[in-house]
């Protein structure tokens, strides 16, 4: 008899030449036997040399399979992988990530220990490859940067809204369907919402370890979180409910700043004009000073900048998407 596939790993991938080898290598040294899992890399027709790397790995390792994603967006890749998966459980992983050797075994143990959970995973450990990325990684793991997003805190264990690299029981997809292919970003958040509305539970533990490589420049980080904000409005519009107040704070903050600036200018009141920006800066500065003591002055300064980028790019993305939708303007 052929060994039973216990878990299928689905990896959406496109132009990940820099990180795909480290990602695959980490998944090839898992503690469970290789004949009990499979790796499905769903490639969006990469043009940077990624496909050549993948071809080498498929020839060498029978458990690795490459599937084409002609639509080239993440939700299509996820769904292609899920539909072709043979495992009883499905892990949705990222190609920009390195996984601990106990990632799969720990996840499977969590599924066994928590029968009430249809999804398990681990809080993400964000790391940076240069000073800016290192500072941004701190911002993405800090309450000032991401609020109460439990899946962003590396030491958290318990129930959460979602897992960054979730492991689902396959029956979940049979019950509530697949990822929304109309959402270029935030399709995982939207799926997690549907999952929870259907009574599903997510349990995460630091035992399910992975390392995510943060964007290494201010512009790349801004674009990433702008897209998150842009597609957040589309998710809210689809479900006509508020997913989380935390996720609306950045856009509400930007609006409040603009209103205070307008009032301050009209009434020529500097106290009103600068009250919110100064208060905001002081709060972030307090966190930055802690990082200066822990790391360096440069990392502290870059942390300040990273938090501002996270908040404003996300908030601007939500506002832009809202106006684009409500005013029916075909902005590019």
C-alpha positions as CSV (number, residue, x, y, z in Angstrom):
1,X,0.0,0.0,0.0
2,X,1.2,3.5,-0.8
3,X,1.8,5.7,2.3
4,X,-1.1,8.0,3.2
5,X,-0.5,11.7,2.6
6,X,-1.2,13.3,6.0
7,X,-0.7,16.9,5.0
8,X,-0.3,18.8,1.7
9,X,1.7,22.1,1.6
10,X,0.4,24.7,-0.8
11,X,2.9,27.4,-1.7
12,X,1.7,30.3,-4.0
13,X,4.8,31.6,-5.8
14,X,5.8,34.1,-8.4
15,X,9.2,35.6,-9.0
16,X,10.7,34.4,-5.7
17,X,14.2,33.5,-6.9
18,X,15.8,35.0,-3.8
19,X,13.9,33.0,-1.2
20,X,12.3,29.9,-2.8
21,X,15.3,27.6,-2.3
22,X,15.6,28.4,1.4
23,X,11.8,27.9,1.7
24,X,11.9,24.5,0.0
25,X,15.0,23.3,1.9
26,X,13.3,24.1,5.2
27,X,10.3,22.1,4.2
28,X,12.4,19.1,3.0
29,X,13.9,18.6,6.5
30,X,10.6,18.3,8.4
31,X,10.5,15.7,11.2
32,X,7.7,13.7,9.7
33,X,8.5,11.2,6.9
34,X,8.7,12.6,3.4
35,X,6.2,10.0,2.1
36,X,3.6,11.4,4.5
37,X,3.4,14.9,3.0
38,X,3.6,16.6,-0.4
39,X,4.7,20.1,-1.5
40,X,2.6,21.8,-4.2
41,X,4.3,24.9,-5.5
42,X,1.7,26.9,-7.5
43,X,3.8,29.1,-9.8
44,X,2.4,32.2,-11.4
45,X,4.5,31.8,-14.6
46,X,7.7,33.3,-12.9
47,X,10.1,35.1,-15.2
48,X,13.1,35.7,-12.8
49,X,14.6,32.2,-12.8
50,X,12.3,30.8,-10.1
51,X,10.9,28.2,-12.5
52,X,14.3,26.9,-13.4
53,X,15.0,26.4,-9.6
54,X,11.7,24.7,-9.2
55,X,12.3,22.3,-12.1
56,X,15.6,21.2,-10.5
57,X,13.8,20.4,-7.2
58,X,11.0,18.5,-8.8
59,X,13.6,16.2,-10.5
60,X,15.4,15.6,-7.3
61,X,12.5,15.3,-4.8
62,X,9.4,13.3,-5.8
63,X,7.3,15.0,-3.1
64,X,7.6,18.4,-4.8
65,X,5.1,19.2,-7.6
66,X,4.8,22.4,-9.6
67,X,1.4,23.6,-10.8
68,X,0.8,26.5,-13.2
69,X,-1.2,29.5,-12.1
70,X,-2.0,31.3,-15.3
71,X,-4.1,34.0,-13.5
72,X,-0.9,34.9,-11.5
73,X,-2.7,36.0,-8.3
74,X,-2.5,34.5,-4.9
75,X,-6.1,33.3,-4.4
76,X,-6.1,31.4,-7.7
77,X,-2.8,29.8,-6.6
78,X,-4.2,28.7,-3.2
79,X,-7.3,27.2,-4.8
80,X,-5.4,25.4,-7.5
81,X,-3.2,23.8,-4.8
82,X,-6.1,22.9,-2.5
83,X,-8.0,21.2,-5.4
84,X,-5.0,19.1,-6.3
85,X,-4.0,18.3,-2.7
86,X,-4.1,14.7,-1.5
87,X,-3.6,15.3,2.2
88,X,-6.1,15.1,5.0
89,X,-4.8,18.5,6.1
90,X,-3.7,21.5,4.0
91,X,-1.0,24.0,5.0
92,X,-1.1,27.3,3.2
93,X,2.5,28.5,3.2
94,X,4.5,31.4,1.7
95,X,7.6,31.3,-0.5
96,X,9.0,34.3,1.3
97,X,9.4,32.2,4.5
98,X,11.7,29.7,6.2
99,X,10.0,27.0,8.3
100,X,11.2,25.2,11.5
101,X,11.9,21.5,11.2
102,X,9.0,20.9,13.6
103,X,6.6,23.1,11.7
104,X,4.5,20.2,10.3
105,X,4.8,17.8,13.3
106,X,3.9,20.6,15.8
107,X,0.9,21.6,13.6
108,X,-0.4,18.0,13.4
109,X,0.0,17.7,17.1
110,X,-2.0,20.8,17.7
111,X,-4.8,19.5,15.4
112,X,-4.8,16.3,17.5
113,X,-4.8,18.1,20.8
114,X,-7.4,20.7,19.8
115,X,-10.2,18.8,18.1
116,X,-12.4,21.9,18.4
117,X,-10.0,23.8,16.0
118,X,-10.4,23.5,12.3
119,X,-7.3,25.5,11.8
120,X,-3.9,25.8,13.6
121,X,-0.7,27.6,13.1
122,X,1.9,29.7,14.7
123,X,2.5,33.4,15.4
124,X,4.8,34.8,12.7
125,X,8.4,35.7,13.5
126,X,9.3,38.7,11.3
127,X,13.0,39.2,10.6
128,X,14.9,41.7,8.4
129,X,17.8,41.3,6.0
130,X,19.0,45.0,6.4
131,X,18.6,47.7,9.0
132,X,15.3,49.0,7.6
133,X,13.8,45.6,7.4
134,X,15.0,44.7,10.9
135,X,13.3,47.9,12.2
136,X,10.1,47.1,10.2
137,X,10.1,43.6,11.7
138,X,10.0,45.1,15.1
139,X,7.2,47.3,14.0
140,X,5.2,44.4,12.7
141,X,5.5,42.5,16.0
142,X,4.7,45.5,18.2
143,X,1.4,46.5,19.6
144,X,2.0,50.1,18.4
145,X,2.6,48.8,14.9
146,X,-0.2,46.2,14.5
147,X,-2.4,46.6,17.5
148,X,-3.8,43.4,19.1
149,X,-3.2,41.2,16.1
150,X,-2.3,38.1,18.2
151,X,-0.9,36.2,15.2
152,X,1.8,38.8,14.9
153,X,3.2,38.3,18.4
154,X,5.8,35.5,18.4
155,X,5.2,34.2,21.9
156,X,1.4,34.1,21.9
157,X,-0.4,30.8,22.3
158,X,-4.2,30.4,22.3
159,X,-7.2,31.1,20.1
160,X,-6.8,33.9,17.5
161,X,-8.5,35.5,14.5
162,X,-6.2,33.8,12.1
163,X,-2.8,32.2,11.6
164,X,-0.3,33.7,9.2
165,X,0.6,30.3,7.6
166,X,-2.5,28.3,8.5
167,X,-2.9,24.5,8.6
168,X,-6.6,23.6,7.9
169,X,-8.4,20.3,8.1
170,X,-9.4,19.6,4.5
171,X,-13.0,19.3,5.6
172,X,-13.0,23.1,6.2
173,X,-12.9,23.7,2.5
174,X,-15.6,21.2,1.8
175,X,-17.8,23.0,4.3
176,X,-17.2,26.7,3.4
177,X,-15.7,26.7,0.0
178,X,-12.4,28.2,-1.2
179,X,-10.5,31.5,-1.2
180,X,-12.3,34.4,-3.0
181,X,-10.5,34.8,-6.3
182,X,-11.8,38.4,-6.7
183,X,-9.5,39.5,-3.8
184,X,-6.0,40.0,-5.0
185,X,-5.0,40.7,-1.4
186,X,-6.6,39.9,2.0
187,X,-8.2,36.7,0.7
188,X,-6.8,34.9,3.7
189,X,-8.4,37.4,6.1
190,X,-11.7,37.1,4.3
191,X,-11.5,33.3,4.4
192,X,-10.7,33.4,8.1
193,X,-13.8,35.6,8.6
194,X,-16.1,33.1,6.8
195,X,-14.5,30.3,8.7
196,X,-15.2,32.0,12.1
197,X,-18.7,33.0,11.0
198,X,-19.3,29.3,10.3
199,X,-18.3,28.5,13.9
200,X,-14.7,27.6,13.1
201,X,-11.9,28.1,15.6
202,X,-8.2,28.9,15.1
203,X,-5.6,27.9,17.6
204,X,-2.0,29.1,17.3
205,X,1.2,28.2,19.2
206,X,4.9,29.3,19.0
207,X,5.7,25.6,18.6
208,X,4.6,26.0,14.9
209,X,7.6,28.1,14.0
210,X,8.3,30.0,10.8
211,X,10.5,33.0,9.9
212,X,9.0,35.6,7.5
213,X,11.4,38.0,5.7
214,X,10.1,41.6,5.8
215,X,10.2,43.9,2.8
216,X,13.6,45.5,2.8
217,X,12.8,49.1,1.6
218,X,10.3,51.8,2.6
219,X,8.7,51.8,-0.8
220,X,8.2,48.1,-0.9
221,X,6.7,48.1,2.6
222,X,4.4,51.0,1.7
223,X,3.2,49.2,-1.4
224,X,2.5,46.0,0.5
225,X,0.4,47.7,3.2
226,X,-1.3,50.0,0.8
227,X,-2.6,46.9,-1.0
228,X,-3.7,45.4,2.3
229,X,-5.6,48.5,3.0
230,X,-7.0,48.8,-0.5
231,X,-8.4,45.3,-0.4
232,X,-9.6,45.6,3.2
233,X,-12.5,47.8,2.0
234,X,-13.4,45.2,-0.6
235,X,-13.7,42.6,2.1
236,X,-15.8,44.9,4.3
237,X,-18.1,45.7,1.3
238,X,-18.6,42.1,0.5
239,X,-19.7,41.1,4.0
240,X,-21.2,44.4,5.0
241,X,-19.8,44.0,8.5
242,X,-16.8,45.3,10.4
243,X,-14.0,42.6,10.6
244,X,-12.1,44.4,13.3
245,X,-12.0,47.9,14.7
246,X,-8.2,47.6,14.8
247,X,-8.1,47.4,11.0
248,X,-10.0,50.6,10.6
249,X,-8.0,52.7,13.1
250,X,-5.3,53.9,10.5
251,X,-7.8,55.3,8.1
252,X,-9.9,56.9,10.9
253,X,-6.7,58.4,12.2
254,X,-5.7,59.9,8.9
255,X,-9.2,61.4,8.6
256,X,-9.0,62.9,12.1
257,X,-5.6,64.4,11.3
258,X,-7.0,66.1,8.2
259,X,-10.0,67.4,10.1
260,X,-7.8,68.8,12.9
261,X,-5.5,70.4,10.3
262,X,-8.5,72.0,8.6
263,X,-10.0,73.3,11.8
264,X,-6.6,74.5,13.0
265,X,-6.1,76.5,9.8
266,X,-9.6,78.0,9.7
267,X,-9.4,79.1,13.4
268,X,-5.7,79.8,13.3
269,X,-5.2,77.6,16.3
270,X,-1.8,75.9,16.5
271,X,-2.9,73.8,19.5
272,X,-5.6,72.2,17.3
273,X,-3.4,72.1,14.3
274,X,-0.6,70.1,15.9
275,X,-2.3,68.3,18.8
276,X,-3.0,65.0,17.0
277,X,0.3,64.8,15.0
278,X,2.4,65.6,18.1
279,X,0.5,63.2,20.4
280,X,0.9,60.5,17.8
281,X,4.6,61.2,17.4
282,X,5.2,61.1,21.1
283,X,3.6,57.7,21.5
284,X,5.7,56.2,18.8
285,X,8.8,57.9,20.1
286,X,8.3,56.2,23.5
287,X,8.4,52.8,21.8
288,X,11.3,53.9,19.6
289,X,13.4,54.9,22.6
290,X,13.0,51.4,24.0
291,X,14.4,50.0,20.8
292,X,17.3,52.5,20.8
293,X,18.3,51.0,24.2
294,X,17.9,47.5,23.0
295,X,19.4,47.8,19.5
296,X,20.8,51.1,18.2
297,X,19.9,54.7,17.5
298,X,19.5,53.9,13.8
299,X,17.2,51.0,14.4
300,X,15.1,53.2,16.7
301,X,14.8,55.9,14.0
302,X,13.9,53.4,11.3
303,X,11.4,51.8,13.7
304,X,9.6,55.2,14.0
305,X,9.6,55.5,10.2
306,X,8.3,51.9,9.8
307,X,5.4,52.4,12.1
308,X,4.3,55.6,10.3
309,X,4.6,53.8,7.0
310,X,2.5,50.8,8.2
311,X,-0.2,53.1,9.5
312,X,-0.4,55.6,6.7
313,X,0.0,53.2,3.8
314,X,-2.8,51.0,5.1
315,X,-5.0,53.9,6.0
316,X,-4.5,55.6,2.7
317,X,-5.2,52.3,0.9
318,X,-8.6,51.9,2.7
319,X,-9.6,55.5,2.0
320,X,-8.5,55.3,-1.7
321,X,-10.4,52.1,-2.2
322,X,-13.5,53.6,-0.5
323,X,-13.5,56.7,-2.7
324,X,-12.7,54.7,-5.8
325,X,-15.8,52.6,-5.1
326,X,-18.2,55.2,-3.9
327,X,-17.3,57.9,-6.5
328,X,-17.0,55.3,-9.3
329,X,-13.8,56.9,-10.5
330,X,-11.5,54.8,-12.6
331,X,-8.2,55.9,-10.9
332,X,-5.1,53.9,-11.6
